[in-house]
Amino acid sequence: MATAKPRARTVLAQDILAAPVSDTAFADTMPAALDDLVDVVVPKAFKLTTDGGAEVEYRPGTYPMPQSHAEHWFARAQGVTVYVPAAQQKVE
């Protein structure tokens, strides 16, 4: 009898950001350091599967996200953009 493959745990982005750094339950999804977070604009909801196999669910809005998630090809395909305030933008 074949057994079903266990599904990856889906984690909400808010849970990642609220989890203590020492919490190992989010080890696959936690940024390496808090400096690794960037503010992003998420136009629509999507699920991102990390290299470790964990699923992270992102909802529409503007909030911090691990830089590696913001730069992921799938996040970019979903329209995720890094938010840079006008005061910080360089004028060329």
Rosetta blueprint (number, residue, H / E / L):
1 M L
2 A L
3 T L
4 A L
5 K L
6 P L
7 R L
8 A L
9 R L
10 T E
11 V E
12 L E
13 A H
14 Q H
15 D H
16 I H
17 L H
18 A H
19 A L
20 P L
21 V L
22 S L
23 D L
24 T H
25 A H
26 F H
27 A L
28 D L
29 T L
30 M L
31 P L
32 A L
33 A L
34 L H
35 D H
36 D H
37 L E
38 V E
39 D E
40 V E
41 V E
42 V E
43 P L
44 K L
45 A L
46 F E
47 K E
48 L E
49 T E
50 T L
51 D L
52 G L
53 G L
54 A L
55 E E
56 V E
57 E E
58 Y E
59 R L
60 P L
61 G E
62 T E
63 Y E
64 P E
65 M E
66 P E
67 Q H
68 S H
69 H H
70 A H
71 E L
72 H L
73 W H
74 F H
75 A H
76 R H
77 A H
78 Q L
79 G L
80 V L
81 T E
82 V E
83 Y L
84 V L
85 P L
86 A H
87 A H
88 Q H
89 Q L
90 K L
91 V L
92 E L
